Amino acid sequence: MEKNIRVDYIARVEGQGELIIKVVDGAPETVQFGIFEPPKFFEAFLVGRDFREVHELTSRICGICPVPHQIAALRAVEKAVGIEVDEYTRQLRRLMNFGSHLQSHVLNLYLLAAPDYLGFESAIPLARENPQLIKKALTLKKLGNDIVEVVGGRAIHPVSAVVGGFTHIPGKAKLEDLKKRLMEARKSCEETVQLFSELNLPEYERNEEQIALTHRREYPINEGALRSTGGLEAGEDEYRKYVKEVQVDYSWAKHSILEGGGSFMVGPLPRVNLNYSLLSDGAKGAAESAGFKPVVHKPFKALLARAIEVLNAVEQSILIIENLPKGKTVREDTFKPKAGFGCAVVEAPRGLLYHAYRLNEKGLVEQADIVTPTAMNARNIEEDLKGYIPTIADLNEDEMALRCEMLVRAYDPCISCSVHIQRIR
């Protein structure tokens, strides 16, 4: 018996993607997660640009996660020209990225994923039926946006983060106001974890390799070492040694695979699995109450891990504000050009984000290399679908299509980030 599943436009994800699946006698014969959104050629048009412009340009890759693109670009070019930032800058950047994670996670959980499990086709009828739930989500999302705005000067595509530091720093009153709102938000975050622990998430399991940043002292978000559930341990400078890219003819996004291995997963599930002991106290307690015990290899549980990270982001932000050292602004023209190479890996909401730049002696970009979380996850999404399809093969084609879309939405792919082509022929 043959079943053909075609989703021409995957709903409730960021960007333009499709699913083409052929199932014969209950087994997948063809599984394609196609990304047809046109490539943006960022790596090509960065060539020739000044190193102080790179973070501004790359933040335009995405309107949902501009912050991690900025931070990855800043860290990479700072390494290339030999700049070390102070602890104040490190912590402000961490705070800004936690705000980015908060708003992005809440968007996925409540507006994109939750309708699947609460019996609605979208967030619009869900809002009519349960306005308080959506109000809670929008309040949390605004809090994340406001963190980014207070630190970065603007909620989307921040303007004050520059090479070496910040041109403007937040005042004490604004930080105290954020802290008050963050403390008030804890209850909503705890309720978010409880909600997603009670949803009927599919128990499908596949022992895929998961990779995330790890850190000795703090929950990693902007820096750390690469580690995997399969035993990989490497510095961020070794990323290209272990992760390779291949092109497929049905997608504008390259697929990432491990050297000598296969696909892998990045994102909230690997982060929580590999950094469970570094979660905030409240997030760890909520995870335990939700029955989350690492290492979890169930891709739908990425939603629960994302909810745990919502609470973690709020509590980590409180700690940063309470312990923020003294700092000062920097001038954008303080740092001089220098030839060199630098790469950095940060954690975007959807997983690892890699930026690398080679600069000439004038500080102009000679080569750029950007790998986004969705490009890393694309192959693994297909592998998860291949394993999941036999468990739902008795359903009709429409129901199978919905279940496959739900699996994709658990990854929260940012398709617009993933379409980059390095070589133009």
N, C-alpha and C positions, 0 to 999 in steps of 0.2 A: 504494500500500500504506500502511495506517495502523497506527501503533503508539501505544499509550497507556501512559504511565509514571506511576504514582502511588505515591509514598512517603508514607504517612500520618504517619509519625513518623521523621524523619531520625535515624539512630543515631549515637552517639559524637560528639555535639556538645552544647554547653551550652544547654539550653532546648528549647522545643517548636516545631518547624518541619516543613514538608511540602514536597514537590515535586509539581507537577501539570504534566505535559508531554505534548503531543500532537505526533506526528511524522507527516507525510504525504509519501510518496515521498522519504524521506531528509532532508526539511527540517523544522525546527521550526515549528509553527504556533502553539502555545501553550507558553509557559515561565513558570511561576509559582513563585517561592520564597516560599511563604506562611508567615507567622509567626502562629500562633494562640494563643500564650501571652498571657494577659490583660494589658492595660496596667496600669502601677503608679501612674500619675498623680503622679510625683515632682515635676514642675514645678508642679503645682497645690498640693500640700500643703506645699511649701517657702514659699509666700507667707505672710507674717506671722511667720516664724521669725527669730530673732536671727542676725546674721551669723557669730557664733562657733559656731553649731550646724550650719551648712550642711555642712561637711565630714564630720561624724559621720553625718548623715542620708544624704547621697548615697553614702557608702561602702557603705550597705546595698543599693544597687542591685544589687550583685554580690558573691558570696562568693569568686570566683576573682580578680577584679581590683579589690578595694576600694581598693588603694593609689593607682593613678592617679586614681580618682574623688576621693579625699581631696586629692591634690596639686592637681588642677585646680580644685577648689572653693576650696581655701586660696589659691591664687594669684589667682583671680578676685576673691574678696572683699577680699584684701589690696590689690589694685589699686583697688578701689572706695573703700576708706577711706584710701588713701595710705600703706600700710605697705611698707617695703622691708626684706627680711630680710637677714641677714649671710651671708657666704660659708660659714660653718659649717653654717647651716641649709640652704643650697642643696645642699651636698655630702651631708649626711645624707639629704635627700630624694632625691637622685639614687641613693644607695646603696640606700635602701628600695625605690625603683622598679625598680632592676636586680634586686633579689631577687624582686620580683613578676614581672618578665619571665621570670626563670630558672624559677621553679616552674610558671608557666603554659605556657611553651614546652615544657618537658619533659613535662608532662601531655599536651599535644596530640601531640607527636612519637611518644612511645613507647606510650601507652595508647590514644589515639584514632585516629591515622593509621597507625602502623606495621603493625598487623594486616592492613590492606588489601594491603600489598605483600609481606608475609612469609607469606601464605597462611592466615591465621586469621580467623575471623569476629569475634573480640573479643580483648581482652587476657588473658582468663582462660585459654583454651587456649594462648595464647602464653606465659604465665607457667609453665604446666605443662611445656611443651616446652623453654623457654629461661629458666629462673628467674634466671640471672645477668644477662640483659639487663634484666629487670624490676627486679631488685635495684639495678642501676646507675641506672635511671630514678628509682626511689623515693629513692635516696640523694641524687641531684642535686636532686630536688624538695624534699626535707627541708632541704637546704642553702639553697635559695631562701626557704623558709618561715622558717627560722631567722634569716636576714638581716633579714627584715621584723620578726620578733619582737624581736631585739636592738635594733633602731633604734626600732621603734614600740610596743614593749611587749606586742604580741600578734600572732600570725601572720596571723590573719584579723580584719579590722576593727580596725586598730591604734588605740591610745588616747592615745599621747603626742604625736602631731603636732597642733599647734594653730595658730591664727592668730598669726603672728609668729615661730614657732619650735617648740620642743619643751619639754614640761613635765618630761621626764626624758631624760637623755642617756646613751648606752652607756659603760660603763667600759672602760678600756684593755685589761684582761685579756680581756673578751669580744670586743673587736674583734680582738685578736691571735689568739684562738682561731678566729674566722671567717676571718682571713687565712690561717692554716695550712690550714684545711679547703678554702678556695678554691684554694690552690696545689696541694693534693692532687687536687682535682677536675679540673684541667686535662686530664689524660690521658683521663678519661671524656668530657669535652667534645670533645676532638679525635676520639675514637672515634665520637662522635655525628655529627660532620660527615662523617667517612668513611663511616659507615653510610648516611646519606641521600644521599651522592654516588654510592653504588653501587647504590641501589635503582632499579628500572626505572620512574622517574617519566615519565608521558606528556609528549611533547614539544610538545603543543598550544600554539600561540602566537597571541596577539592583541595588537595594538598599542594597548592601552588607556592612558589617562592615569593616572599614579601620583603620589600626593601624600604628602609626609612633612615633618616638621620638619627644618630644617637649621641648622647652627651653625658659626661660624667656627673655634672652638677645640676643641670636645669633641663626642663622639658624643651627639646630641640625644635627650633622653628626657623632660625636664620643661619645657623652654623652647626657643625658637628661632623662626626665620622659616618661613613656609610656602613650599614650592617644589614644582614638579611637573616630570615628564619632558616635559610639553608647553609649558614656558616660563613657567608661573605663578611669580611671586615677590611675596610679600605678607607683611605683618606679621600676627601673630595677631589683632590688633584688627580686621583687615579680613576675617576669616573669613566673616562674614555677607554681605559685599559680593560674594563669589565663589561661595559654596555656598548653594544653595536646597533646600528640601524640598517634596516632593509626596506626597500620600496616594494609596494604591492600595486598591481595595475588597476585596482578598483577604488583607491583612496588617495587623496592628496596628502594625508598624514603618513609619515614613515612609521614603521613598526620597530620597537626596541626589543632586543633580546640580549640575554646574558652570554658573554663569551663562553663557548663550549656548552651552553645550556639552552634554555628556551625562554618562554615569556615569564613575566613577573608582575606583581601588583605593587603599586604605590598608593598612598593616600591615608585616610584616617585609621583604617583597620590595621595596616602595618605599623603606623606610628604608635597607636595605643598598645598593640601587641609587644612591640620592641622597647617601649618606654613606660610601661605600666607603673613601675616603681617611682617614676618622676612626675606622675600626675599630681595635681593639687590634692589636698586632703579630701575636700568635698567631692571632687570628681572620682577619686579612687573609691570613696565610700559609696557613691552612687553606682559605680560600675559593679562593685561587689553585691549591692542590693539587687542589681539588674541581672545578676548571674553571669556576668562577663568574666571569664577566666582564660587568660592568655596561655597558649597561643590559639586563636580562633581562625579557622580556615573556611569560614562560611561567608561568601561574598555579600549576601544580603545583610549580614550583621555589620557591614560597613555603615549602615544607617545608625545602628546603636552606637558604634564607635564615634560616629560624627556627633551624635547627641552628647556623648560623654565629653568630647572635645569642646562643645559649646560651654558646658560648665567649667571645664578646665581653662578655657580662654578667659572667662570672666574672672576666675579666681587668680590666675596668673597675672592678669592685668592689675588687679588690686595690689598684689605683692610688689609688682614693678613700681607702681605709683608710691607705695609706702616706703620703698627702699631706694628711690631714685637718687643717685649722687648729684652733686652740683655740676653744672656744665655751662657752656657758653656757645654763642653762634660762631659760625665760620664764614669767611668770604669765599665766594665761588671761584675767584681768581687766585686764591692762596697757593694752590698746588700747581707745579710746573710739569710740562710734558716730559715723557720719558719712554723709551722703547722697552717693550716687555710683553710677557704673556701672563694672563691671569684667568682663573676659572673659579666659579663658586657654585655650590649647591645649597638651595634653601628649600624649605617646606612651604609650598603653596597649599591652599585649602585642599586641592585634589591630589597632592603628593609632591614628589621631588621635582624641582625645577633647576635645570642646569644652564648656566650662561658662561661662555668663554670668549675672550677677545685677545687678539694679537695687535699690539700698537707699534707704530714706527716712532722714530726719535722726535717727531713733531706731536706725538700724542694722538695721531689719527689712526682709526681702525683699519687694519689691513685684512683681518679675517674675523668673522663672527660665527659662533656656533651656539644655538639655542635648542634645548630639548625640553618639552613641556610634559606635565604629568599625563595628559591624555594621550600624547604620542607614546609614552612609556606603557600606558595601560591598554592601548588598542589591541595588541595581540592577545593579551591576557583576557580581555573581554570576550574575544572570539573563543578562546580555549574554555572559558567558563560556560559559554553558551553551548559548546559541543558536549560538555559533561552534563549540563542541566537539561537539555532537550529530551534525552531518553526518559527522564523522570516525569515529563509532562506530555509524552507522545500520544497518550490516549485522549487528550483534549482536542477540541476542534481547532481549526486553523486560526480563527479570530482570537480564541482564548490563549492559544500558544503564543500568538504575536504579542498579546498584552503582557504575558508572563516574561517574554524575552525583553520587551521594553522595560519592564520593572527591574530586571537584572541590570540593564544598561544604566537606568536611573540611579541604582544603588551606587554606581561608580561616580555619578554626577559629572559626566564628561564635559569639559570645556572645549568644545570642538574648534571654536574660533582661535584658541591658543595653539592648536596642534598643527595648523596648516602652514608649514614653512618649507621652503625649498632652498637649499644652499647653493646648488650649482645651476646656472641657467645655460642651456645649450640651444 
